[in-house]
Structures are given as structure tokens and as C-alpha cells.
Amino acid sequence: MTANPILKVLFTFQKYEVKNLLIGGQACIIYGAAEFSRDSDFVIFCDSENLDRLRKALRALKARTIYVPPLNKEFLDRGHACHFRCYDESVKNLRIDIMARLKGCDDFVKLWGRRFTVKITPNRSIEIVGLEDLVQSKKTQRDKDWLMLKRLVENDMILTKKTAMGKIRWWLLECRDSGKLIKLAEENIELAMECRIKRPLLKAAINKDFKALEKLLKREELSEREKDRKYWEPLKAELEMLRHKKLKDDSVERRLSSSCPKRRR
């Protein structure tokens, strides 16, 4: 495997003009909230031409489908992810996950409009999902995603030099640290009062009620986890049906293959 197989995948996608955005753990690393990940996750523009370009890029990487469903616009449009394992020596065993929709986020066109461009060399850059969209995509059932979400917001609070009103509003709506949220509300009381309409737990932050705020943050997290579970429930059921169908089809194919007489030379 090359020193940076993720870049190999990204540059291969660029070579074949695949319209995509880097998401997941690799995007978290770029935003400074380190997360070790050997996988690469992408959200793509899901039309027939872009899918054709993607298939060519995957062939160049010697990527094979793993799990179900197959790479198909119908499945991607419904919210499924398509999974691949690379076998080209430069990216051997690297996993690629492809999606067309991110739960709770806008469509690809809007995500593209808010993307973050990172220059790798003077002549090359990569496109990454915007920070706010990345944070939204991390509201899942997985513990590690909530830890990453917290880090992403807090890291942005530390690194942002010129603080705009829109940025403070986003922090008030997404920060998950009680102490930081109370301080943020105290320093921006009018904006906190305004944001309270969208995020009611800010009332506890304004009142500096640490214990109540801790409970409300946990309740908010549990609510988002439940939304994620309900979103994936029908998709998981469909995947199970597809898995059983594939097992059945593979079994039939093996029986037919074994029953065919071998040709004599």
C-alpha cells in the first residue's frame, strides 16, 4: 500500500471526473478532530453519468463489491451505502464506502455548495464536506460519532480567529460541553435567547443551571440516536432481504454449475 492510499483514491476519482465529497473519519482528520481510519467514505452526485465515471474509477482501483447492495442509483437514492474493497497494489485492502445521501443533511447539490476545498499541492486540491454538514452527519447511534461531533465543534471554537455571528449561532446550536455552552450563552445572551427557540435546552445554559443542562444534553443525544435508528430500520430490513436473495441466487448458481457436465478435451 502507498504512503497515502486515501489520496490515491481521491486523485483516481479526479482523473475520472467523479463528482464527490470526502466524508467520515478522513474528513474529521482534516478538520483537526483526529480519528484513525483506514477506510474512505464519500458522498457522490447520483446521476447516471457520474455513476459511470465512478465505476471506471473503481475498476482502475480494482475495487470489488463487498456486502449488499450493488452499486445502483435506485439503492443510493434510498439512502443505502455501497461498499468496496480495493485490490490494486497501491491501495490494497482499502475499503471505500459510497453514499448519495447523508441522513439529516441536504442533497448533494447543497452540500457541494458548502464544501471545503483543501490544497494538497500547488496544482491539486480535494473537496471535503463542509464542517456543519459533517457534524450533522455524525448524529448517529454510535458512541464514537458523538465523541467526534463534540471534538469537531470544540476544535472549531478554538481555531476560529475571526468570529462571525453565524459561527457563534452554530456553536450555540451544536456545542455539547455544558461549561462551554454556559460561557457562550453568557457572552452572547441576546443570540442565545434567539437560538433557544430552536434549541430549548439553551434556557438552562442562560440560567447557568449546569446539572439541568447536563441532563438535557443527554436527552437531546438520545433523541437523535432514536431518529437515526428509525431512519436505518427500513433500510436494514431491505439489506437483510437482499442478503438472503443473494445467498439463494449464489446457491442456485453453484448447483447449476456442479450439475453441468465437464467438457472433454
Order of alpha helices (4+ residues) and beta strands (2+ residues): alpha-beta-alpha-beta-alpha-beta-alpha-beta-beta-alpha-beta-beta-alpha-alpha-alpha-alpha-alpha-alpha-alpha
